[in-house]
């Protein structure tokens, strides 16, 4: 299968989605005792906690906005195959239904749990991989 969306673009989406998912805002409830509190300083400790970088979200949204409707539908269909909503053999049906979602697909993709993993799994169902593409190697 040759995707309508370039492999480089699909891999860029995966990379940016990983960065986006890795951002975890710090949530600290002082009334709740937690195991990740430094006894001496009382600070919340976490390797993932960081300031939320809105530029990552904006870049991911921009990539989706730049896609033509057929490409956006393809990305969503790959995700649905990766989630198990559709089998690879049902690709035409998945793509047709994704096309009906239209530009609302952007919101669905931005809210999709584990977006990079399900997109990667959906691509793998068609023997597509990001191996050797950009920073993902």
N, C-alpha and C positions, 0 to 999 in steps of 0.2 A: 504494500500500500504506500502510495506517495501522498503525504498530507498536503492540503492547500496552504497551510501555515508552514513557514520555513522551520526546519529543525532548530536553527539558531534561536528563533523567536520563542518556540516552545521551551527550549532549555533556559532562556532568559527569564521566562515566566516562572519556571521551577526555582531558579536561583533567587529571584526577588521574593517569591512566595515563602521560601525558607527563611530569608532574612526577616520578612514581615511576621511570620509565625514565632520567630525566636524572641521577639520583643514582648516582654511581660511587664506590665506596669506594677510598681510596688504597691501592695495593699497590706497595710499594717493596722491591725485592730489592737489597741493597747490593753483592752480588757481580756484579750484571748492569750493564754499562755502558749508559746510556740517553741519548738525545738530548735528553730534557727535564730534564736536571739542570743547575742553575745552577752554573757553574764556580766562582764565588766562595764561595757559601754551601753548596753541596751539597744544596740542597733540591729536592724533586720539584715540578715546575711543571705544572699542568693547570687549564684553566678549568672542567672538569666536576667535579674532585675537590672534595668537600665532606663534611661530616659527614653520614652517612646519617640522614635525617629519618624516624623510624619513624612519625610522625603521618601522613605522606602514605600510607604503606602501610596503616596502620590505617583511615584514612578510605576508601581504595579498597575495602578488605575490608568495611567497614561498609556501603558502598553496595551491594556484591554481597549481603551478608547480608540487607539490607532488601528485596531484590527477591523477588517471589513466584517460585515455581518456573517458571511459564510465561514470566516476564520474563527470568529467568536463562537459560533455554533459548533465548530469542530473541536475547539478547546473544551467546551462544556460536554460534548459527547464523549471525548476521551476521558474526562473526569467521571462521567457516569459509568463507563466501562470499567474504569479503575475502581470504582466503589462497588461494582457488582450489580448495579441497577440494570445494566444491559450486558449481554454477552458480546464478545467480539463478532460473533456470527450475526448479531442483530444490529450491526453498525448502521445500516441504512435507516432503520427505525429510530435509533438513538439520534442520528444526525437530523432527521426530519423533525423530531420532537424538539431538539435543541434549537433548530431554526425558528420554531414557533415562539420561543422564549424571547427572541430578539435582543435588544439592548439591555433588557432586564437580566440577561445572563451575567453582566458585569457584577451586579449586586449579589447574585447567587454565588458566583465564583469567589468574591471577596469574603463572603460569610461561610464558605465551604470549609468544614473541618478537615485538616490534613490535606489541603489543596495540593502542595507539591508532591506528596506521596501518591495521591489518587491519580493525578495527571501523569506522573511517571509510570504508574501501574497500567493505566489505560494505554499509554504509548507502547509499553512493553508487550501488551496483548497483540500488537501489530509489528513486533520485532523492531520497534523504534527505540533508540537510546540516546542519551546525552554523552555517552563515552566519547572522549576526544573532542568535545565541544567546549570551548572557552574555559571558564573557571570550575567547571563541574568534574573535571578529571581527577 
